Amino acid sequence: MKILFTGGGSGGHIFPIIAIARELKKISFKNLRLFYLGPKDPFAKKLLLKEGIKVRFIFSGKLRRYLTFTTFFQNIFDIFFKIPLGILQSFFYIFFFNPDLIFSKGGYGSLPVVIAGKLLGVPIFLHESDSLPGMANRFLSHFALEVFVSFPQTPYFPKKKMILVGNPIRTDLFEVDLQEAKNFFQLSGEKPVILILGGSQGAQRINDRILEILPEILKDFELIHQCGERNYQQVKQEASVMVNPTLMRFYHLFPFLNEEELKKAYAVADLIVSRAGSGSIFEIAAVGKPSILIPLPESAQDHQVKNAYIFSQRGAAIVLEEENFTAHFFLERIRYLFENPKLMERMSLSAKNFSRPRAARIIAEYIYEYLTQK
């Protein structure tokens, strides 16, 4: 059986594909072959090839809603050149791959693949990570047989097509030895541990706020800080100037946490500070940790803000929007949480109750049943 994955190209699209691929391999598929077709992304290619997924890239374009003189012509170029060319490329690859099913993680990068797949009569399944679908997924849902969603009451999709499963996460993130994780980060064990995540590319504005209060926060807490590849040298240099050597042993800076490192970080963290992408929220929920979510204000349709507030309404997180994200107010929020351990316990329990750790397995089983009954 041959399954073709597609998605927008960010970590938020790639990690769920990896989670589903791993679950598919655990099921008794005969001659299972996995492919990925999407926009050029060396980071995605590296991750997918490690999973035994063959990768091909295509052209893809997107519609920019923030209209300026430049974006107007970029939209014209994408609509009339890149997207049609991507559809032709996808048509060629799909014709020769001859997949039994296309699974789309959505986003602008999947648009040419799904359109070409529909023209060739390939069954299409779609997954939406966020509480508010983007324009691409709203359009592509008309071509899908089923639409898997992460959040209840997701708008814009036909209700008869929707299946609530949650966001697929890598279950390997939970398989960790706690003492080994503590040793890996060389934790002192003297202070509570805060894990700060800025997404796959880091978050410059989060980094800036952390640096403003770094000497103060390290007096009471130990930090594991993923700052992003592009920001690492700058953050490292500024931190070394601001913080005295006695406190620096409580600061563990990383450009990026790979899967092995991330699962260790989740295990040792007492509190997680993160953006509010769906993948991050469902991983935080699955490990059952209290969190402070700082939604990315530039996210499409403001979906990170909506994701964050849905999660916080369950009592699992505190939302701190960027307009209120001043360094000392942030530090006071952290201190308030650690001064109220019962609140932290309730947040952990609420996070666990929100999680849907079997999402990837449910989708894999659904695909298996569909293909074996064809």
N, C-alpha and C positions, 0 to 999 in steps of 0.2 A: 504494500500500500504506500502511496506517495501523498505527502501533505506539504502544501506550500504555505509558508508564513509570510506575512507582510506587515509593515508598520511604519510609523513616522520617522524613526531613526534615532530618537533619544533613548536614554536609559530607561525612562518610564514606559517605553514600548518594548524594548529588548528584554528586560528582565522577566516580564510575564511570559514572553514567548519561550524563554529558557525554562521557566518553571513548568509550562505545559509540555514542552518537549521531553523533559525528564520523566514526567508522569506517563507520557505515551510509551516511553521505552520500558516502563515497568509492566505495562499491559501486554498480553500475549498477541502482539501484532506479528503477522508473517511478512517478512521482507519489508520492514518499515524503512522508508527513505524520507528524509526531511530536507526541505529547501527553504531558502529565504530570498525574497526579492524586494528591494526597497532602495531608498536614496543612499548615496555614497556616505559611508560612515566607518572609518577604519577601526574605531573603538568597538562598534557593533560587530564588525567582521571578526575581530580577534575573539570576542566572547562566543559568538555563534559557532565558529569553526572548532573551538574547544569542545562543543557539545555534539560534534559530528553533523552539523547542519551545513549543507552546501550553500554558498552565498553568491548572489549576483546583484549588481547594482544597476539602477536605471535613472534616467532623468526624472525629476519631479519638481513641480512648482507649487506655489501657494498664493492665496489671495490675501493681500495685506490690507487691513481695514483702516489703518492710520494713514490716510491719504496725504501725500505731499507730491511735489513735482516729480521727485525721484521714484517714489513707490508707485505712482500712476504708470510710469513706463515699465517698471519692473513687473507689475501686474499684467500689462499688455504682453510683455515678452513671455512670461510664464504661461498665460492662458493660451496664447496662439502658437507658441513654439515648444516650451519645455514639457508641458502636460501632454500635448498630442504626440511628441516624440517618445515620451515615457510610455504612453499607451501602445505605440507600435513596438517598442522594445519588449514590453510585457507580453504582448500578443505572441511575439516570436518565442520568448522563453517558455511561456505557458504551453504553447503548441508542442514544443519539444520535450518539456518536462512531463506533460500529460498528467497533472496531479489529479488525485481522486477528490480532493477538497482543498479550498483556500480558507485559511484562518487569518482574518485581518485584525490587527491590534489597533487599527484606525490611524488617524492623523493624515496630513496632506500627502505624506510619502506613499500611502497605500492606495491613493485615488487611481492612478493609472493601472495598477495591478488588478484591483477589483473590477474596474470597467472592462479591461481586457478579458478577465476571467468570466464575467457575465456574458460577453459576446461569444465566448467559446463554450458556454453552457456548463461551466464548472460550479458545483455547489459552493456557496459562500457563507461562512459564519463570521460574525463580527463581535468584538468585545469593546466595551466602553469603560474606561477606568474612572472617569470623573463624574461628579454629581450633575454636571451640566455639559452635555455633549457639544463638541465643536462643530463647525460648519461641515467639515469633511464627513464626519460620522453621521450627521443628520442626513446628508445626501446619500451616503453609501448604505444606510439602513434599508433603503428601498430595494436594494439588490440582494440583501441577506436573507437566508432562510430563518436564522435565529439570531437574536441580539442578546449576548450575555452582558449584564450590567453589574456594577460594583455597589451602587447605592440604591436604596429603595426609592420608589417614586421618581425615577429618572425621566425627565420630560423629553418630548419630541419624537420618541420612538413609538411604533405601533405596539399597543399593549399585548396583542396576541403573539407577538414575536419575542417579547422580553422574558429573560430568565435571570433571576437574581442569584448571583453566585459569589460576589465579592471580587477582589482583585487578585489574580494569581500571584503567589509569592513562592520563593524558593524555600522549601521545607528544610533544606540542609542548614538554613540559618539557625535552627534551634538545636542542632547537634553539636554541643560544645562542652568541654570540661572547664568548669569555672576556675579552678586553681591554675590550669594551664593558661587561661585567658588573662588572669591577673599577672602571671609571670611574664607573659608576652609584652604587656604594656608597662611592666616594671612599676606597678602601682604600689604606693607606700602603705596603703591600708589605713592611713591616719584620717582621711577625709572622705566625704561623699564624692562620688564620681559623676560628672556631667559630660555627656556625649553631645557634641555640636556637629551637625551635619548640614552642609550647604548644597546638597544635590550633587549629581555626577560632575558638574563643572564648578562646584564651590559657590560661594555667594559673597561677593565683595563687600556689600553693605553690612552683612552679618559680621564678617571679619573685622570691619572698621569699628563696629560697636564693641566687639569683644576686646579689641586692642585698647580701647579707651579706658576700660575698667580692669584690664588683665592683672595688674598688681593687687588690686582690691579683691577680685574674685578668687585668686589663688591663695589668699590668706585663709579662706574657709573651705575651698573646694579643690578637687583635682579634676583637670580637664583633659579630655581626648577631643581634639579639634581637627576635623577634616576641612581644610581651607580651600581646596581646589588646586589643580596642577599649576595654573597660570599665576596663582597668588602666593604660592608656597614660599619662594625666596623672599619676597617682600615682607610677608607676615613673620617669617623666621627672623629676619634682620631687625624688624621693629620690636619684636618680642624680646630679643636678646639685649636691646638697648634699654627697654623699659623695666625689665624684671631683674631683680638681683638673683645671683646664682642659687641662693638658699631656696627661693620659691620656684625656680625654673624646673626643679625635679618633679613638680606637680603639674607640669604642662607638657602634654604629649601631642605634638603637632604632626599631621600627616597631609600630604598633598591629596591622596585618595586612599580610601579603604577598599581593598579588594574583598571578595566574598569571604575568604577565611578570616581576614582582619575584622570585617564588619560584624560577623557573627560573634566574635570574641568581644567586640566593643558593646554590642547589644547586651551580652551576658553580664558584663561588669557594671553597666551604667545604672545609676539610681534615678537619673532624669535625662530625657533626650530633648534637645533643642533642634528643630528641623523646619525646613520649608514644608508646604502642605500639598505636595503632589500625592496622588492616590497611592502610588507604590510605597512611599514613605509612611503614610498613615496606616496602611494595612500591615506593614512590617512592624511598626511600633505597637499596633494593636495585638498582633500575634505573639510578640514577646512580652506583652503585658506590662509595659513601662509607662509611667506618667510622662507627659510631654508639654513643652511650650512650642506652639506652632506659629511660625512667622510667614504668612502667605506671601508669595511673590506677586506684587501688585500688577506686573505686566502680563500675567498669565492670561491666556485667551478666555474670553467671556468671564473673566474674574473667577475662573473655576477653583483656584486654590483657596480663595476666601470662602467660597461656598463649601468646599470639602472640609475646611478647617472648622467652620461653625457647625456643620452636621456632626462632626466628631466630638466637638466640645459640648454640644447639647446633650450628649450621652454622659457627660461628666468625666470624659477621659483626658481632656487637655485644656490648657489655657491658650487662648488666641491673642496674639499681640500683632496687630496690624502695623505696617511700617511707619505710618504717620504718628504712631504712639511709641515707636521703637527707639527710645532714647536709652543711652547706656545705663544710667543710674536707675531709671524706672525698671529696666530689664533685670538689673541686679536685685532690686527690691522684690520683684516677683519671685525670683529664685529663692531668696531668703525666706519669703513668706511661705513657700511650699515646704521647705525643709523644717520650718518651725511648726508645721502642722502635719505630722506624720500620718495621722488618721485620714486626712484629706488625700495624701499621696497613696495610701492603701486603697481608698475608694476609686481614685483615678486609675490605678493599676487594674482593679477588678472590672471597672467600666470598659477599659481598653480591651481586656480579654473577652468580655461579653460582645463587643462590637466586631471582633475579628472573625474572619471566615477562612481559616487556614487550609480548608479542603478545596478551595476554588479551582486550583490547577487540576486536581484529581477529578473533580466533577466534570470539568470541561473535557479532559482527556477521555473519561468514560463515555461522555455524550458523543464525542467524535467516533469512538470505537463502535458504539452501538449503531450509530448512523451508517458507518461504512460497512459493517458486517451484515446489516439488514437490507442493504441496497440490492 
